[in-house]
Amino acid sequence: MKVVISVDMEGVCGVASWVQVSPPEFGGLVNGAEYEKARVQMTREAAAAAEGAFAAGASDVLVNDSHDTMRNLLPELLPERVRYTTGNDKPLSMVQGVQEEGVGALLLVGSHARAGSMRGPLAHTWNGFIRNVRIGGVDTGEYGLNALLAGHYGVPVAFASGDDVAMGEIRAELGEGVETVAVKEGLSSFAAIHLHPAEAVRRIRAGAEAGVRRAASLAPYTTRWPAPCQLSFDHQARADACERVPGVTRVDAVTVGWESENAYHLFQTFRLLAKVAEVRLNG
């Protein structure tokens, strides 16, 4: 069985500030040292999940860098047996690889809570201006979008790690069958109580192994199609721009809606609208 690991940075152990997850080219040299520490831990957690997957019998593990520029992983710290994906223009973005034949499980490492979540460190959905995503009447975050897209290819989410708020949201939406590991306890948007980094790595390895071992018994995540979808923003100007896209309607001042016949259409429409919504707010 092949396994895909999607690894983000906001949910890794030790991270509680945007400074830590911003590559130096976007934040100058001040945050360089903190970012470097965060990317090392991000890579170690991805490596631990890969080692757990191999221990559970995975024949192939693809690690997909899913944070920001998607050029954060330090490949020399990954197990030599893995393949890895980098670059932020991937057709399936954070879950690139789930479409490959033989993939039986998706693992989410470094997950964070959805936008608007109380106590979720760095809680957001995709970017800083999306307020909410609703699919089939269910509010969701990146984890839900990624799980639905994986489900489109028949791949279940078997494991997730990140902050405790995100883990609660994932279990509530994707089901208690998903093995989860909380590497930190959220105190606020910018504070958390963390495990020791080495202990986080140990727990992720064990959790990933347990999740992959029972992946065959898990059902891929889905919803009833066609599904009504809504996307809400922090400012009405973003909804103004998205309303002009064919097939998209205005729901309220800051929300637009559309209908998707499957998860692939949903995801690509979401990505398009997220890009269209990148408008200047000062005219």
C-alpha positions as YAML, in Angstrom:
chain: A
units: angstrom
residues:
- id: 1
  name: MET
  ca: [0.00, 0.00, 0.00]
- id: 2
  name: LYS
  ca: [1.15, 3.52, -0.83]
- id: 3
  name: VAL
  ca: [0.79, 6.32, 1.71]
- id: 4
  name: VAL
  ca: [0.71, 10.09, 1.16]
- id: 5
  name: ILE
  ca: [1.75, 12.42, 3.97]
- id: 6
  name: SER
  ca: [0.60, 16.05, 3.72]
- id: 7
  name: VAL
  ca: [2.70, 18.15, 6.09]
- id: 8
  name: ASP
  ca: [1.86, 21.71, 7.10]
- id: 9
  name: MET
  ca: [3.81, 23.90, 9.53]
- id: 10
  name: GLU
  ca: [1.35, 25.80, 11.72]
- id: 11
  name: GLY
  ca: [0.42, 22.67, 13.66]
- id: 12
  name: VAL
  ca: [3.90, 21.33, 14.44]
- id: 13
  name: CYS
  ca: [5.30, 21.23, 17.95]
- id: 14
  name: GLY
  ca: [6.83, 24.50, 19.16]
- id: 15
  name: VAL
  ca: [5.00, 26.77, 16.72]
- id: 16
  name: ALA
  ca: [2.62, 29.49, 17.97]
- id: 17
  name: SER
  ca: [3.53, 32.61, 15.95]
- id: 18
  name: TRP
  ca: [3.30, 33.66, 12.31]
- id: 19
  name: VAL
  ca: [6.93, 34.73, 12.58]
- id: 20
  name: GLN
  ca: [7.92, 31.08, 12.99]
- id: 21
  name: VAL
  ca: [6.15, 29.89, 9.85]
- id: 22
  name: SER
  ca: [7.05, 32.72, 7.46]
- id: 23
  name: PRO
  ca: [10.00, 32.03, 5.13]
- id: 24
  name: PRO
  ca: [12.67, 34.75, 5.47]
- id: 25
  name: GLU
  ca: [12.00, 36.12, 1.99]
- id: 26
  name: PHE
  ca: [8.59, 37.26, 3.27]
- id: 27
  name: GLY
  ca: [9.69, 38.46, 6.68]
- id: 28
  name: GLY
  ca: [13.24, 39.64, 6.38]
- id: 29
  name: LEU
  ca: [16.17, 38.26, 8.35]
- id: 30
  name: VAL
  ca: [14.65, 38.77, 11.80]
- id: 31
  name: ASN
  ca: [12.56, 35.62, 11.67]
- id: 32
  name: GLY
  ca: [15.15, 33.51, 9.87]
- id: 33
  name: ALA
  ca: [16.37, 31.58, 12.91]
- id: 34
  name: GLU
  ca: [12.87, 30.86, 14.19]
- id: 35
  name: TYR
  ca: [11.69, 29.73, 10.77]
- id: 36
  name: GLU
  ca: [14.69, 27.42, 10.40]
- id: 37
  name: LYS
  ca: [13.88, 25.76, 13.73]
- id: 38
  name: ALA
  ca: [10.25, 25.32, 12.71]
- id: 39
  name: ARG
  ca: [11.13, 23.75, 9.37]
- id: 40
  name: VAL
  ca: [13.47, 21.30, 11.10]
- id: 41
  name: GLN
  ca: [10.66, 20.21, 13.44]
- id: 42
  name: MET
  ca: [8.24, 20.09, 10.50]
- id: 43
  name: THR
  ca: [10.60, 17.74, 8.69]
- id: 44
  name: ARG
  ca: [11.20, 15.59, 11.76]
- id: 45
  name: GLU
  ca: [7.48, 15.16, 12.30]
- id: 46
  name: ALA
  ca: [6.99, 14.23, 8.64]
- id: 47
  name: ALA
  ca: [9.88, 11.76, 8.94]
- id: 48
  name: ALA
  ca: [8.30, 10.22, 12.04]
- id: 49
  name: ALA
  ca: [4.99, 9.75, 10.23]
- id: 50
  name: ALA
  ca: [6.83, 8.14, 7.32]
- id: 51
  name: GLU
  ca: [8.69, 5.79, 9.64]
- id: 52
  name: GLY
  ca: [5.40, 4.82, 11.26]
- id: 53
  name: ALA
  ca: [3.84, 4.16, 7.86]
- id: 54
  name: PHE
  ca: [6.74, 1.94, 6.81]
- id: 55
  name: ALA
  ca: [6.51, 0.06, 10.13]
- id: 56
  name: ALA
  ca: [2.86, -0.61, 9.37]
- id: 57
  name: GLY
  ca: [3.76, -2.16, 6.03]
- id: 58
  name: ALA
  ca: [3.56, 0.73, 3.57]
- id: 59
  name: SER
  ca: [5.42, -0.07, 0.37]
- id: 60
  name: ASP
  ca: [5.82, 3.54, -0.72]
- id: 61
  name: VAL
  ca: [5.55, 6.87, 1.13]
- id: 62
  name: LEU
  ca: [5.22, 10.23, -0.62]
- id: 63
  name: VAL
  ca: [5.76, 13.29, 1.61]
- id: 64
  name: ASN
  ca: [4.02, 16.37, 0.26]
- id: 65
  name: ASP
  ca: [5.27, 19.76, 1.48]
- id: 66
  name: SER
  ca: [2.00, 21.65, 2.05]
- id: 67
  name: HIS
  ca: [2.99, 24.88, 3.77]
- id: 68
  name: ASP
  ca: [3.04, 28.34, 2.20]
- id: 69
  name: THR
  ca: [5.60, 28.26, -0.64]
- id: 70
  name: MET
  ca: [5.71, 24.46, -0.23]
- id: 71
  name: ARG
  ca: [9.50, 24.58, -0.24]
- id: 72
  name: ASN
  ca: [10.14, 24.05, 3.47]
- id: 73
  name: LEU
  ca: [11.16, 20.43, 3.96]
- id: 74
  name: LEU
  ca: [14.77, 19.48, 4.59]
- id: 75
  name: PRO
  ca: [14.96, 16.27, 2.55]
- id: 76
  name: GLU
  ca: [18.23, 15.12, 4.13]
- id: 77
  name: LEU
  ca: [16.28, 14.63, 7.39]
- id: 78
  name: LEU
  ca: [13.67, 12.38, 5.76]
- id: 79
  name: PRO
  ca: [13.99, 8.58, 5.58]
- id: 80
  name: GLU
  ca: [15.87, 7.63, 2.43]
- id: 81
  name: ARG
  ca: [13.01, 5.39, 1.27]
- id: 82
  name: VAL
  ca: [10.54, 8.26, 0.82]
- id: 83
  name: ARG
  ca: [9.69, 10.35, -2.21]
- id: 84
  name: TYR
  ca: [8.81, 13.99, -1.62]
- id: 85
  name: THR
  ca: [6.98, 16.75, -3.45]
- id: 86
  name: THR
  ca: [7.72, 20.48, -3.35]
- id: 87
  name: GLY
  ca: [6.43, 23.56, -5.17]
- id: 88
  name: ASN
  ca: [3.23, 25.53, -4.71]
- id: 89
  name: ASP
  ca: [1.61, 25.02, -8.12]
- id: 90
  name: LYS
  ca: [0.70, 21.36, -7.69]
- id: 91
  name: PRO
  ca: [-2.59, 20.30, -9.34]
- id: 92
  name: LEU
  ca: [-3.90, 18.81, -6.07]
- id: 93
  name: SER
  ca: [-1.99, 21.22, -3.83]
- id: 94
  name: MET
  ca: [-1.80, 19.90, -0.25]
- id: 95
  name: VAL
  ca: [-2.78, 16.34, -1.18]
- id: 96
  name: GLN
  ca: [-0.78, 15.91, -4.35]
- id: 97
  name: GLY
  ca: [-0.18, 12.20, -4.82]
- id: 98
  name: VAL
  ca: [-3.51, 10.80, -3.60]
- id: 99
  name: GLN
  ca: [-4.50, 10.27, -7.22]
- id: 100
  name: GLU
  ca: [-1.72, 7.71, -7.74]
- id: 101
  name: GLU
  ca: [-2.76, 4.09, -8.15]
- id: 102
  name: GLY
  ca: [-2.37, 2.04, -4.99]
- id: 103
  name: VAL
  ca: [-2.62, 4.86, -2.42]
- id: 104
  name: GLY
  ca: [-4.49, 3.57, 0.61]
- id: 105
  name: ALA
  ca: [-4.09, 6.29, 3.23]
- id: 106
  name: LEU
  ca: [-3.58, 10.03, 3.66]
- id: 107
  name: LEU
  ca: [-1.76, 11.26, 6.77]
- id: 108
  name: LEU
  ca: [-2.07, 14.91, 7.87]
- id: 109
  name: VAL
  ca: [0.92, 16.23, 9.83]
- id: 110
  name: GLY
  ca: [1.13, 19.74, 11.31]
- id: 111
  name: SER
  ca: [-2.61, 20.37, 11.06]
- id: 112
  name: HIS
  ca: [-4.22, 23.51, 12.47]
- id: 113
  name: ALA
  ca: [-7.77, 24.50, 13.34]
- id: 114
  name: ARG
  ca: [-10.09, 26.19, 10.89]
- id: 115
  name: ALA
  ca: [-10.59, 29.96, 10.69]
- id: 116
  name: GLY
  ca: [-12.45, 31.39, 13.65]
- id: 117
  name: SER
  ca: [-11.67, 28.55, 16.07]
- id: 118
  name: MET
  ca: [-11.25, 29.54, 19.70]
- id: 119
  name: ARG
  ca: [-7.86, 28.64, 21.25]
- id: 120
  name: GLY
  ca: [-6.56, 27.27, 17.97]
- id: 121
  name: PRO
  ca: [-2.94, 28.44, 17.53]
- id: 122
  name: LEU
  ca: [-2.66, 30.20, 14.15]
- id: 123
  name: ALA
  ca: [-6.15, 28.98, 13.24]
- id: 124
  name: HIS
  ca: [-7.00, 29.89, 9.65]
- id: 125
  name: THR
  ca: [-8.26, 28.39, 6.42]
- id: 126
  name: TRP
  ca: [-5.93, 28.65, 3.42]
- id: 127
  name: ASN
  ca: [-5.05, 32.33, 3.87]
- id: 128
  name: GLY
  ca: [-5.60, 35.27, 6.16]
- id: 129
  name: PHE
  ca: [-8.86, 36.56, 4.69]
- id: 130
  name: ILE
  ca: [-11.13, 33.51, 4.34]
- id: 131
  name: ARG
  ca: [-13.54, 33.61, 7.26]
- id: 132
  name: ASN
  ca: [-15.35, 30.31, 6.67]
- id: 133
  name: VAL
  ca: [-15.89, 27.42, 4.26]
- id: 134
  name: ARG
  ca: [-19.21, 25.56, 4.33]
- id: 135
  name: ILE
  ca: [-19.77, 22.39, 2.33]
- id: 136
  name: GLY
  ca: [-23.11, 20.61, 2.40]
- id: 137
  name: GLY
  ca: [-24.08, 22.65, 5.45]
- id: 138
  name: VAL
  ca: [-20.89, 21.73, 7.37]
- id: 139
  name: ASP
  ca: [-18.31, 24.34, 8.37]
- id: 140
  name: THR
  ca: [-14.84, 23.02, 7.66]
- id: 141
  name: GLY
  ca: [-11.17, 23.88, 7.31]
- id: 142
  name: GLU
  ca: [-8.23, 22.80, 5.22]
- id: 143
  name: TYR
  ca: [-8.48, 19.31, 6.71]
- id: 144
  name: GLY
  ca: [-12.03, 18.92, 5.38]
- id: 145
  name: LEU
  ca: [-11.17, 20.18, 1.90]
- id: 146
  name: ASN
  ca: [-8.17, 17.87, 1.75]
- id: 147
  name: ALA
  ca: [-10.13, 14.90, 3.10]
- id: 148
  name: LEU
  ca: [-12.88, 15.38, 0.53]
- id: 149
  name: LEU
  ca: [-10.38, 15.63, -2.32]
- id: 150
  name: ALA
  ca: [-8.60, 12.49, -1.12]
- id: 151
  name: GLY
  ca: [-11.97, 10.80, -0.82]
- id: 152
  name: HIS
  ca: [-12.65, 11.64, -4.46]
- id: 153
  name: TYR
  ca: [-9.85, 9.20, -5.27]
- id: 154
  name: GLY
  ca: [-11.01, 6.65, -2.71]
- id: 155
  name: VAL
  ca: [-8.34, 7.50, -0.13]
- id: 156
  name: PRO
  ca: [-9.27, 7.82, 3.59]
- id: 157
  name: VAL
  ca: [-7.55, 10.02, 6.17]
- id: 158
  name: ALA
  ca: [-5.95, 7.55, 8.59]
- id: 159
  name: PHE
  ca: [-3.92, 9.87, 10.84]
- id: 160
  name: ALA
  ca: [-3.59, 13.51, 11.83]
- id: 161
  name: SER
  ca: [-1.32, 15.47, 14.16]
- id: 162
  name: GLY
  ca: [-1.32, 19.09, 15.24]
- id: 163
  name: ASP
  ca: [-2.87, 21.20, 18.00]
- id: 164
  name: ASP
  ca: [-5.62, 19.83, 20.24]
- id: 165
  name: VAL
  ca: [-8.31, 22.11, 18.79]
- id: 166
  name: ALA
  ca: [-7.59, 20.90, 15.26]
- id: 167
  name: MET
  ca: [-7.58, 17.28, 16.42]
- id: 168
  name: GLY
  ca: [-11.03, 17.75, 17.96]
- id: 169
  name: GLU
  ca: [-12.37, 19.30, 14.77]
- id: 170
  name: ILE
  ca: [-10.91, 16.51, 12.64]
- id: 171
  name: ARG
  ca: [-12.40, 13.75, 14.78]
- id: 172
  name: ALA
  ca: [-15.78, 15.50, 14.85]
- id: 173
  name: GLU
  ca: [-15.90, 15.89, 11.07]
- id: 174
  name: LEU
  ca: [-13.94, 12.95, 9.67]
- id: 175
  name: GLY
  ca: [-14.84, 10.43, 12.35]
- id: 176
  name: GLU
  ca: [-13.35, 8.86, 15.45]
- id: 177
  name: GLY
  ca: [-11.61, 6.24, 13.29]
- id: 178
  name: VAL
  ca: [-8.91, 8.77, 12.43]
- id: 179
  name: GLU
  ca: [-5.88, 8.29, 14.68]
- id: 180
  name: THR
  ca: [-4.89, 11.69, 16.10]
- id: 181
  name: VAL
  ca: [-1.93, 13.04, 18.05]
- id: 182
  name: ALA
  ca: [-2.04, 16.46, 19.71]
- id: 183
  name: VAL
  ca: [1.49, 17.85, 19.98]
- id: 184
  name: LYS
  ca: [0.36, 21.04, 21.74]
- id: 185
  name: GLU
  ca: [-2.54, 22.46, 23.71]
- id: 186
  name: GLY
  ca: [-3.87, 25.75, 22.40]
- id: 187
  name: LEU
  ca: [-4.13, 28.63, 24.87]
- id: 188
  name: SER
  ca: [-5.03, 31.35, 22.36]
- id: 189
  name: SER
  ca: [-4.43, 32.30, 18.76]
- id: 190
  name: PHE
  ca: [-0.75, 32.92, 19.53]
- id: 191
  name: ALA
  ca: [0.06, 30.71, 22.53]
- id: 192
  name: ALA
  ca: [0.22, 27.00, 23.32]
- id: 193
  name: ILE
  ca: [1.60, 24.43, 25.74]
- id: 194
  name: HIS
  ca: [3.86, 22.08, 23.77]
- id: 195
  name: LEU
  ca: [5.21, 18.59, 24.20]
- id: 196
  name: HIS
  ca: [8.97, 18.22, 24.09]
- id: 197
  name: PRO
  ca: [9.84, 18.05, 20.36]
- id: 198
  name: ALA
  ca: [11.32, 14.57, 20.74]
- id: 199
  name: GLU
  ca: [8.21, 13.30, 22.52]
- id: 200
  name: ALA
  ca: [6.04, 14.77, 19.76]
- id: 201
  name: VAL
  ca: [8.07, 12.86, 17.20]
- id: 202
  name: ARG
  ca: [7.72, 9.60, 19.16]
- id: 203
  name: ARG
  ca: [3.95, 9.97, 19.45]
- id: 204
  name: ILE
  ca: [3.56, 10.83, 15.77]
- id: 205
  name: ARG
  ca: [5.52, 7.75, 14.73]
- id: 206
  name: ALA
  ca: [3.37, 5.50, 16.91]
- id: 207
  name: GLY
  ca: [0.14, 7.19, 15.84]
- id: 208
  name: ALA
  ca: [0.96, 7.01, 12.15]
- id: 209
  name: GLU
  ca: [1.77, 3.33, 12.46]
- id: 210
  name: ALA
  ca: [-1.54, 2.65, 14.21]
- id: 211
  name: GLY
  ca: [-3.48, 4.68, 11.66]
- id: 212
  name: VAL
  ca: [-1.94, 3.01, 8.64]
- id: 213
  name: ARG
  ca: [-2.48, -0.46, 10.13]
- id: 214
  name: ARG
  ca: [-6.23, 0.10, 10.19]
- id: 215
  name: ALA
  ca: [-6.52, 2.27, 7.08]
- id: 216
  name: ALA
  ca: [-8.16, -0.55, 5.13]
- id: 217
  name: SER
  ca: [-11.13, -0.45, 7.51]
- id: 218
  name: LEU
  ca: [-11.71, 3.31, 7.05]
- id: 219
  name: ALA
  ca: [-14.16, 4.78, 4.57]
- id: 220
  name: PRO
  ca: [-13.03, 7.71, 2.40]
- id: 221
  name: TYR
  ca: [-14.57, 11.00, 3.53]
- id: 222
  name: THR
  ca: [-17.34, 12.35, 1.35]
- id: 223
  name: THR
  ca: [-20.59, 14.31, 1.38]
- id: 224
  name: ARG
  ca: [-23.80, 14.14, -0.63]
- id: 225
  name: TRP
  ca: [-23.20, 15.31, -4.20]
- id: 226
  name: PRO
  ca: [-24.04, 17.68, -5.75]
- id: 227
  name: ALA
  ca: [-23.14, 19.76, -2.71]
- id: 228
  name: PRO
  ca: [-23.97, 23.40, -1.94]
- id: 229
  name: CYS
  ca: [-20.78, 25.30, -1.10]
- id: 230
  name: GLN
  ca: [-20.21, 28.69, 0.51]
- id: 231
  name: LEU
  ca: [-17.12, 30.79, 1.01]
- id: 232
  name: SER
  ca: [-17.07, 33.76, 3.39]
- id: 233
  name: PHE
  ca: [-14.44, 36.52, 3.52]
- id: 234
  name: ASP
  ca: [-13.30, 39.26, 5.86]
- id: 235
  name: HIS
  ca: [-14.45, 42.03, 3.50]
- id: 236
  name: GLN
  ca: [-17.28, 42.53, 1.05]
- id: 237
  name: ALA
  ca: [-14.89, 43.61, -1.73]
- id: 238
  name: ARG
  ca: [-13.64, 40.04, -1.98]
- id: 239
  name: ALA
  ca: [-17.18, 38.75, -2.41]
- id: 240
  name: ASP
  ca: [-17.73, 41.49, -5.03]
- id: 241
  name: ALA
  ca: [-14.90, 40.04, -7.11]
- id: 242
  name: CYS
  ca: [-15.94, 36.41, -6.69]
- id: 243
  name: GLU
  ca: [-19.56, 37.12, -7.58]
- id: 244
  name: ARG
  ca: [-18.42, 37.88, -11.15]
- id: 245
  name: VAL
  ca: [-17.19, 34.31, -11.67]
- id: 246
  name: PRO
  ca: [-19.71, 32.31, -13.76]
- id: 247
  name: GLY
  ca: [-21.71, 29.89, -11.63]
- id: 248
  name: VAL
  ca: [-21.05, 31.81, -8.41]
- id: 249
  name: THR
  ca: [-23.86, 33.66, -6.63]
- id: 250
  name: ARG
  ca: [-23.95, 36.19, -3.81]
- id: 251
  name: VAL
  ca: [-25.25, 34.87, -0.48]
- id: 252
  name: ASP
  ca: [-24.68, 37.92, 1.72]
- id: 253
  name: ALA
  ca: [-22.30, 40.86, 2.00]
- id: 254
  name: VAL
  ca: [-19.19, 38.74, 2.54]
- id: 255
  name: THR
  ca: [-20.30, 35.30, 1.29]
- id: 256
  name: VAL
  ca: [-20.59, 33.68, -2.11]
- id: 257
  name: GLY
  ca: [-21.98, 30.28, -3.03]
- id: 258
  name: TRP
  ca: [-21.92, 27.67, -5.78]
- id: 259
  name: GLU
  ca: [-22.76, 24.01, -6.33]
- id: 260
  name: SER
  ca: [-20.19, 21.29, -7.02]
- id: 261
  name: GLU
  ca: [-20.90, 17.89, -8.51]
- id: 262
  name: ASN
  ca: [-17.82, 16.30, -6.94]
- id: 263
  name: ALA
  ca: [-14.86, 17.05, -4.67]
- id: 264
  name: TYR
  ca: [-12.47, 17.78, -7.53]
- id: 265
  name: HIS
  ca: [-14.78, 20.50, -8.88]
- id: 266
  name: LEU
  ca: [-15.27, 21.81, -5.35]
- id: 267
  name: PHE
  ca: [-11.55, 22.05, -4.65]
- id: 268
  name: GLN
  ca: [-10.60, 23.71, -7.91]
- id: 269
  name: THR
  ca: [-13.47, 26.19, -7.61]
- id: 270
  name: PHE
  ca: [-12.36, 26.98, -4.07]
- id: 271
  name: ARG
  ca: [-8.77, 27.57, -5.22]
- id: 272
  name: LEU
  ca: [-9.97, 29.82, -8.05]
- id: 273
  name: LEU
  ca: [-12.16, 31.92, -5.75]
- id: 274
  name: ALA
  ca: [-9.40, 32.20, -3.15]
- id: 275
  name: LYS
  ca: [-7.19, 33.65, -5.88]
- id: 276
  name: VAL
  ca: [-9.89, 35.94, -7.31]
- id: 277
  name: ALA
  ca: [-10.52, 37.28, -3.80]
- id: 278
  name: GLU
  ca: [-6.94, 38.64, -3.56]
- id: 279
  name: VAL
  ca: [-8.12, 42.16, -4.29]
- id: 280
  name: ARG
  ca: [-6.82, 45.49, -3.00]
- id: 281
  name: LEU
  ca: [-9.13, 46.82, -0.34]
- id: 282
  name: ASN
  ca: [-8.23, 50.48, -0.82]
- id: 283
  name: GLY
  ca: [-9.55, 50.78, -4.36]
...
